[in-house]
Each structure stands twice: as C-alpha cells, then as structure tokens.
Amino acid sequence: DVIVDVGGCKDTVYFAVTVNSLPTVVITGNTTICNGQTTTLTASGGTSYLWSNSSTNDSIVVSPTSTTTYNVTVTDANSCSNTSSQVVTVNALPIVAISGASSVCNGQSTILTASGGNTYVWSNTQTTPSINVSPTLNPTNYQVVATGSNGCKDSTQHVVNVIPKPVAAISGNSSVCYGNVLPLTASGGTSYLWNTGDTIANINVAPTDTITYTVIVSANGCSDTTNTTVNVIPLPTINAYSDTTIILGQSAVISASSATPFT
C-alpha cells in the first residue's frame, strides 16, 4: 500500500503485486552411456531454453567422452527463468584382446582365447571365451564382441593364415633282391626324416626282409607322412651235379637245377 500526505491530509491507496513462480525444469534422457555412444537430453517446463553448450533447442544430442554435467536455463511465458543440471555418466568400453596362433597348417586346428570382458559372442556364434577353430580359407578372420561388467561392448578381430601342407611322396622300386641295395627318394618338402634316422631326401637301403619305410616331409612348418613297403626277393637255390672223379684228358657233364629259370 502507499500513504499520500498533502498538507497534513492523508490518503492511502492499495495495489496488488503478483509474484510468479519459477518454472519447474525437468530434464529427461539416458544419463548413463558407454564411451562412443550418444544420448538425447530434453528439457521441459518453459517456452525457451539455453543449454550450457549454447544450444537453444529444448533437446540436445550429446556424445561426451567422460562424465559431463549439462546445464539448461528455462524461461517461461512470464519471463521467469530457472536453471537445472543433469550429469551424464560415461562408462569405459572393455579392452578386448584375442590370443592364439596367427597361422596354422591346413587341416589342423588352433585355440583362440578372448579376454577383457565378462561375456563373449564370436563371429561363428560361439559364446565361450576360448574356441577351437580349423580354418580352411587363407586368411580367415575371427571376430569377437565382448561385454563388460558395466554393459558396454567392444569388439576386435584375429586373422589366422592357413599354410598349405606339403604332399609327401616316395619314389623307388617296391622290391629288391636279397643282398642288393635299393635307392629310395622322398619329395614334396624342404626337410625329411626317415624311420631309418636319415634326414636327407635320398637314401640307400639293403633290407633283408620285407619292410616298410616311412618318411616325414616338412615345409614352412607343416608336415606330411607317407610310406612304402619294399619286398625282398630271396636268391634262387642252385644245385649242381657232376662226376667227382675223371681221368686226365676226359670230360665231365655238370648239371644244375633251380626252382627259378636261369638268366
């Protein structure tokens, strides 16, 4: 109220003052994200908005790399303003790694093991930390998606190269006469190991009975095995017959017989 005094005469006038309440600011949106993700924050409660990132929209899309506080000032139709804030928490991604062989011989297998997460999903749909793989394509790429304890996910991959196996072969006769030497030659690789202990491609053998020779052929860290059986042919038994006593100047007939033809 106001009291007016004029020459000792007073009068009073009354007027009302309306006090407008401040706008009630509400911020909605996902306030916990994984590093690298985005979230939309939406403010309400007024007719105009001013965010701490200078945006004047009611909604903003943010991609913080660390936990960040966002402020918004909201003004209503009465030109009254109020400010509120929202913390967006950023969770770290799991650090995913795959251990295991980077190359394997064709036809063989290897074990790949993922680490850094709580759960895993491999590109071959397996969900165990370790998987046993037998790739045939060169190269073969294996990918795993790991989920951490905070629900955040990350992925990595591991390339396995497939090395062709050598094709082992042995050349040489499959039979030999008793007492004779037989050459055998291995091929298909760069190093050799025979069951005779020899470590060269060409060996000479003199078996006394039928026997199997085996060789391991290796190349580029991969190996193949083959064998050959050598039959030993016994020598023929020869019987010779003749007179045991002759007179000087006379002749004698000698006869020979064998189970096999003479050559």
Solvent accessible surface area in square Angstrom, and as a share of the most:
residue,aa,sasa,rsa
1,D,107,0.55
2,V,68,0.39
3,I,112,0.57
4,V,74,0.42
5,D,83,0.43
6,V,107,0.61
7,G,84,0.81
8,G,63,0.61
9,C,94,0.56
10,K,142,0.60
11,D,102,0.53
12,T,51,0.30
13,V,82,0.47
14,Y,164,0.62
15,F,131,0.55
16,A,99,0.76
17,V,113,0.65
18,T,114,0.66
19,V,134,0.77
20,N,69,0.35
21,S,91,0.59
22,L,107,0.53
23,P,9,0.06
24,T,103,0.60
25,V,21,0.12
26,V,73,0.42
27,I,26,0.13
28,T,78,0.45
29,G,41,0.39
30,N,90,0.46
31,T,46,0.27
32,T,68,0.40
33,I,5,0.02
34,C,16,0.10
35,N,59,0.30
36,G,71,0.68
37,Q,90,0.40
38,T,82,0.47
39,T,9,0.05
40,T,65,0.38
41,L,0,0.00
42,T,45,0.26
43,A,2,0.02
44,S,52,0.34
45,G,42,0.40
46,G,22,0.21
47,T,97,0.56
48,S,55,0.36
49,Y,32,0.12
50,L,96,0.48
51,W,5,0.02
52,S,68,0.44
53,N,75,0.38
54,S,87,0.56
55,S,25,0.16
56,T,96,0.56
57,N,95,0.49
58,D,67,0.35
59,S,39,0.25
60,I,9,0.05
61,V,105,0.61
62,V,10,0.06
63,S,65,0.42
64,P,12,0.07
65,T,109,0.63
66,S,70,0.45
67,T,75,0.44
68,T,46,0.27
69,T,70,0.40
70,Y,22,0.08
71,N,63,0.33
72,V,1,0.00
73,T,48,0.28
74,V,0,0.00
75,T,37,0.21
76,D,24,0.13
77,A,90,0.70
78,N,84,0.43
79,S,91,0.58
80,C,27,0.16
81,S,50,0.33
82,N,49,0.25
83,T,78,0.45
84,S,34,0.22
85,S,62,0.40
86,Q,45,0.20
87,V,70,0.40
88,V,0,0.00
89,T,52,0.30
90,V,21,0.12
91,N,37,0.19
92,A,73,0.56
93,L,64,0.32
94,P,15,0.09
95,I,155,0.79
96,V,20,0.12
97,A,53,0.41
98,I,25,0.13
99,S,70,0.45
100,G,40,0.38
101,A,42,0.33
102,S,66,0.42
103,S,47,0.31
104,V,13,0.07
105,C,13,0.08
106,N,64,0.33
107,G,70,0.67
108,Q,88,0.39
109,S,58,0.37
110,T,19,0.11
111,I,101,0.51
112,L,0,0.00
113,T,49,0.29
114,A,4,0.03
115,S,58,0.37
116,G,48,0.46
117,G,20,0.19
118,N,100,0.51
119,T,83,0.48
120,Y,17,0.06
121,V,82,0.47
122,W,6,0.02
123,S,68,0.44
124,N,59,0.30
125,T,111,0.64
126,Q,76,0.34
127,T,90,0.52
128,T,69,0.40
129,P,70,0.44
130,S,49,0.32
131,I,4,0.02
132,N,95,0.49
133,V,8,0.04
134,S,70,0.45
135,P,7,0.04
136,T,104,0.61
137,L,132,0.66
138,N,97,0.50
139,P,84,0.53
140,T,27,0.16
141,N,79,0.40
142,Y,20,0.08
143,Q,79,0.35
144,V,1,0.00
145,V,57,0.33
146,A,0,0.00
147,T,29,0.17
148,G,12,0.12
149,S,103,0.67
150,N,69,0.35
151,G,46,0.44
152,C,0,0.00
153,K,124,0.52
154,D,53,0.27
155,S,48,0.31
156,T,39,0.23
157,Q,105,0.47
158,H,30,0.14
159,V,65,0.37
160,V,0,0.00
161,N,66,0.34
162,V,10,0.06
163,I,43,0.22
164,P,100,0.63
165,K,83,0.35
166,P,14,0.09
167,V,119,0.68
168,A,12,0.09
169,A,46,0.36
170,I,36,0.18
171,S,68,0.44
172,G,50,0.48
173,N,100,0.51
174,S,66,0.42
175,S,44,0.28
176,V,13,0.08
177,C,54,0.32
178,Y,102,0.39
179,G,59,0.56
180,N,75,0.39
181,V,94,0.54
182,L,6,0.03
183,P,83,0.52
184,L,2,0.01
185,T,50,0.29
186,A,3,0.02
187,S,54,0.35
188,G,44,0.43
189,G,23,0.22
190,T,117,0.68
191,S,58,0.37
192,Y,32,0.12
193,L,86,0.43
194,W,5,0.02
195,N,92,0.47
196,T,65,0.38
197,G,53,0.51
198,D,55,0.29
199,T,92,0.53
200,I,103,0.52
201,A,26,0.20
202,N,91,0.47
203,I,8,0.04
204,N,111,0.57
205,V,12,0.07
206,A,61,0.47
207,P,11,0.07
208,T,98,0.57
209,D,101,0.53
210,T,70,0.41
211,I,76,0.39
212,T,57,0.33
213,Y,11,0.04
214,T,37,0.21
215,V,0,0.00
216,I,69,0.35
217,V,0,0.00
218,S,32,0.21
219,A,16,0.12
220,N,122,0.63
221,G,78,0.75
222,C,2,0.01
223,S,47,0.30
224,D,41,0.21
225,T,74,0.43
226,T,35,0.20
227,N,88,0.45
228,T,29,0.17
229,T,62,0.36
230,V,0,0.00
231,N,74,0.38
232,V,23,0.13
233,I,84,0.43
234,P,105,0.66
235,L,111,0.55
236,P,73,0.46
237,T,104,0.60
238,I,101,0.51
239,N,72,0.37
240,A,74,0.57
241,Y,130,0.50
242,S,57,0.37
243,D,97,0.50
244,T,138,0.80
245,T,116,0.67
246,I,90,0.46
247,I,119,0.60
248,L,180,0.89
249,G,80,0.77
250,Q,104,0.46
251,S,107,0.69
252,A,41,0.32
253,V,123,0.71
254,I,126,0.64
255,S,56,0.36
256,A,53,0.41
257,S,49,0.32
258,S,34,0.22
259,A,107,0.83
260,T,66,0.39
261,P,120,0.75
262,F,122,0.51
263,T,181,1.05
